[in-house]
Amino acid sequence: MARATGPLMSMDASGTIGKTITYSKWKGRNYVRRWVIPHNPQSALQVSTRAMMTFLSQAWAGISSPDKDSWTAFADSLKISTFNAFIRGNQKAFGNFDPVYSATPPARIETPDAVTSVADAVDGKLATITLTLATFLTTWGALLCVQPTSIVAASRSTVIKVPPISGTVTTHQIGPFAPGTYGYLMRPFTADGVWGADSTPGTFVIS
């Protein structure tokens, strides 16, 4: 990294030129460095962690005030907000591949809704997965697990999306995928921390 005085014949400069050099500022000082390709980690565990983070962030707004308040003691012990306590506690649970929950401690007493079917449709490099439940009473969300093989199992490393469930039939688009055969299944879970039974595995083919 090199310091720059009057960069580009100006008082200030920022941005990248021709994917070669980048001008920026650090602690009030202009500098110039070689441009590098932005890094976006996409390991299987990073993908699953992000998928759960998205689900939890969206779910927080919909949980009840008593459930939100249940995170207060944990939040106070860490000197963080109740929202951040909810995220941290559930990401730790998911890290152990345990089901997440809306209130702490989780009651773990609800019986999950039964999955009656999953179906897929392919459009180019995208796949659409449809989950059908026998009833919609207790299901909060579902893990959508995909592997580049016809055999798939639910695990931290196969979760690519965690969609919220809002009815007996929900549809989720995923991708893009490279050409090949992919196995998939879905595992529902309740808001009080109980896994449901995995759906019957299916496969889709990307040409």
C-alpha positions as CSV (number, residue, x, y, z in Angstrom):
1,M,0.0,0.0,0.0
2,A,1.4,3.4,-1.0
3,R,0.3,6.8,0.4
4,A,-0.9,9.3,-2.2
5,T,-0.7,13.1,-2.1
6,G,-3.0,14.9,-4.4
7,P,-4.1,11.7,-6.1
8,L,-5.0,11.9,-9.8
9,M,-4.2,15.7,-9.8
10,S,-7.1,16.2,-7.2
11,M,-7.6,16.7,-3.5
12,D,-9.2,13.3,-3.1
13,A,-9.9,10.1,-5.1
14,S,-11.6,6.8,-4.6
15,G,-12.5,3.8,-6.7
16,T,-10.8,1.4,-9.1
17,I,-9.2,2.1,-12.5
18,G,-9.2,-0.7,-15.1
19,K,-9.2,-3.4,-12.5
20,T,-5.5,-2.5,-11.9
21,I,-5.2,0.0,-9.1
22,T,-7.6,1.1,-6.3
23,Y,-7.6,4.5,-4.6
24,S,-9.1,4.8,-1.1
25,K,-8.7,6.4,2.3
26,W,-7.7,5.1,5.7
27,K,-7.6,7.2,8.8
28,G,-8.0,10.3,6.8
29,R,-5.0,9.5,4.5
30,N,-5.3,8.8,0.8
31,Y,-3.6,5.6,-0.4
32,V,-3.3,3.5,-3.6
33,R,-3.0,-0.3,-3.8
34,R,-3.2,-3.0,-6.4
35,W,-6.7,-4.1,-7.2
36,V,-7.7,-7.6,-6.1
37,I,-10.7,-9.7,-6.9
38,P,-13.2,-9.3,-4.0
39,H,-13.4,-12.5,-1.8
40,N,-16.8,-14.0,-1.2
41,P,-16.4,-17.3,0.7
42,Q,-18.8,-20.0,-0.5
43,S,-17.9,-23.1,1.5
44,A,-20.8,-25.4,2.3
45,L,-20.8,-24.4,6.0
46,Q,-20.7,-20.7,5.2
47,V,-23.6,-21.1,2.8
48,S,-25.7,-22.9,5.5
49,T,-24.7,-20.3,8.2
50,R,-25.8,-17.5,5.9
51,A,-29.1,-19.3,5.1
52,M,-30.0,-19.7,8.7
53,M,-28.9,-16.1,9.5
54,T,-31.4,-14.9,6.8
55,F,-34.2,-17.0,8.3
56,L,-33.6,-15.8,11.9
57,S,-33.3,-12.2,10.9
58,Q,-36.6,-12.3,9.1
59,A,-38.3,-14.4,11.8
60,W,-37.5,-12.0,14.6
61,A,-40.1,-9.5,13.6
62,G,-42.9,-12.1,13.7
63,I,-42.3,-13.7,17.1
64,S,-44.4,-12.6,20.1
65,S,-43.3,-10.1,22.7
66,P,-43.1,-12.7,25.5
67,D,-40.8,-14.8,23.2
68,K,-38.6,-11.7,22.5
69,D,-38.5,-10.9,26.3
70,S,-37.3,-14.4,27.1
71,W,-33.9,-13.5,25.6
72,T,-33.4,-10.5,27.9
73,A,-31.4,-12.3,30.6
74,F,-29.1,-13.8,28.0
75,A,-28.7,-10.5,26.2
76,D,-27.9,-8.7,29.5
77,S,-25.3,-11.2,30.4
78,L,-23.5,-10.4,27.1
79,K,-24.4,-6.7,27.0
80,I,-26.0,-7.1,23.6
81,S,-29.6,-6.5,22.3
82,T,-32.3,-9.2,22.6
83,F,-32.2,-9.5,18.8
84,N,-28.5,-10.2,18.8
85,A,-29.0,-12.7,21.7
86,F,-31.6,-14.5,19.7
87,I,-29.3,-14.7,16.7
88,R,-26.3,-15.8,18.7
89,G,-28.2,-18.5,20.7
90,N,-29.8,-19.9,17.6
91,Q,-26.6,-19.9,15.5
92,K,-24.9,-21.8,18.3
93,A,-27.7,-24.4,18.2
94,F,-27.6,-24.6,14.5
95,G,-23.8,-25.0,14.7
96,N,-24.5,-28.2,16.6
97,F,-27.2,-29.1,14.0
98,D,-29.9,-28.7,16.6
99,P,-33.2,-27.0,15.7
100,V,-33.6,-23.3,16.3
101,Y,-36.3,-21.8,18.5
102,S,-38.2,-18.5,19.1
103,A,-38.1,-18.4,22.9
104,T,-35.4,-19.5,25.4
105,P,-35.2,-22.0,26.9
106,P,-37.0,-23.9,24.1
107,A,-40.1,-25.9,25.2
108,R,-39.6,-28.7,22.6
109,I,-43.1,-30.1,23.0
110,E,-44.9,-29.3,19.7
111,T,-45.4,-32.1,17.2
112,P,-44.2,-31.0,13.7
113,D,-46.6,-31.0,10.8
114,A,-46.2,-34.0,8.5
115,V,-44.7,-33.6,5.0
116,T,-46.9,-35.1,2.4
117,S,-44.7,-34.4,-0.6
118,V,-42.0,-32.3,-2.3
119,A,-41.8,-31.6,-6.0
120,D,-39.3,-29.9,-8.3
121,A,-39.3,-28.0,-11.5
122,V,-36.3,-26.8,-13.5
123,D,-36.0,-23.6,-15.5
124,G,-32.5,-23.2,-17.0
125,K,-30.0,-23.2,-14.2
126,L,-32.7,-22.6,-11.5
127,A,-34.8,-25.1,-9.6
128,T,-38.1,-24.6,-7.9
129,I,-38.9,-26.8,-4.9
130,T,-42.5,-27.1,-3.6
131,L,-43.2,-28.4,-0.1
132,T,-46.6,-29.7,0.9
133,L,-47.6,-30.3,4.5
134,A,-50.6,-32.3,5.7
135,T,-51.6,-29.4,8.0
136,F,-50.1,-26.0,8.8
137,L,-50.2,-25.8,12.6
138,T,-46.8,-25.8,14.1
139,T,-44.2,-25.5,11.3
140,W,-42.0,-22.4,11.6
141,G,-39.5,-23.1,8.8
142,A,-37.7,-25.8,6.9
143,L,-34.2,-26.7,6.0
144,L,-33.7,-27.1,2.2
145,C,-30.8,-29.5,1.7
146,V,-29.2,-30.0,-1.7
147,Q,-26.2,-32.1,-2.8
148,P,-24.6,-32.6,-6.3
149,T,-25.5,-36.2,-6.2
150,S,-28.7,-38.3,-6.3
151,I,-28.2,-39.3,-2.7
152,V,-28.8,-36.5,-0.1
153,A,-28.9,-36.3,3.7
154,A,-29.8,-33.5,6.0
155,S,-26.7,-31.9,7.6
156,R,-25.1,-28.6,8.2
157,S,-23.1,-29.0,5.0
158,T,-26.1,-29.6,2.7
159,V,-28.4,-26.7,3.9
160,I,-28.5,-24.1,1.2
161,K,-31.7,-22.3,2.2
162,V,-34.0,-22.0,5.3
163,P,-37.3,-20.7,4.0
164,P,-40.1,-19.7,6.5
165,I,-43.2,-21.7,6.1
166,S,-46.5,-19.8,5.9
167,G,-49.0,-22.4,4.7
168,T,-49.6,-26.0,3.7
169,V,-47.9,-25.4,0.3
170,T,-44.8,-23.2,-0.1
171,T,-42.6,-22.8,-3.1
172,H,-38.9,-21.9,-3.1
173,Q,-36.5,-21.1,-6.0
174,I,-32.9,-21.9,-5.7
175,G,-29.8,-21.7,-7.9
176,P,-28.1,-21.1,-10.2
177,F,-26.5,-24.5,-10.5
178,A,-23.9,-26.0,-12.7
179,P,-25.0,-28.8,-15.0
180,G,-25.5,-32.1,-13.2
181,T,-27.8,-34.2,-11.1
182,Y,-28.8,-32.9,-7.6
183,G,-30.5,-34.6,-4.7
184,Y,-32.7,-32.6,-2.4
185,L,-34.9,-32.9,0.6
186,M,-36.6,-30.7,3.2
187,R,-36.8,-30.9,7.0
188,P,-39.4,-28.8,8.8
189,F,-39.0,-27.5,12.3
190,T,-41.2,-25.9,14.9
191,A,-40.7,-22.6,16.7
192,D,-40.2,-24.4,20.0
193,G,-37.2,-26.4,18.7
194,V,-38.3,-29.7,17.3
195,W,-37.3,-31.3,14.0
196,G,-39.9,-32.8,11.8
197,A,-39.4,-35.8,9.6
198,D,-37.4,-35.4,6.5
199,S,-39.3,-35.4,3.2
200,T,-38.8,-38.2,0.8
201,P,-35.6,-37.3,-1.2
202,G,-36.0,-36.1,-4.8
203,T,-33.6,-35.3,-7.6
204,F,-33.5,-32.6,-10.3
205,V,-31.2,-32.4,-13.4
206,I,-29.6,-29.2,-14.7
207,S,-28.7,-29.5,-18.4
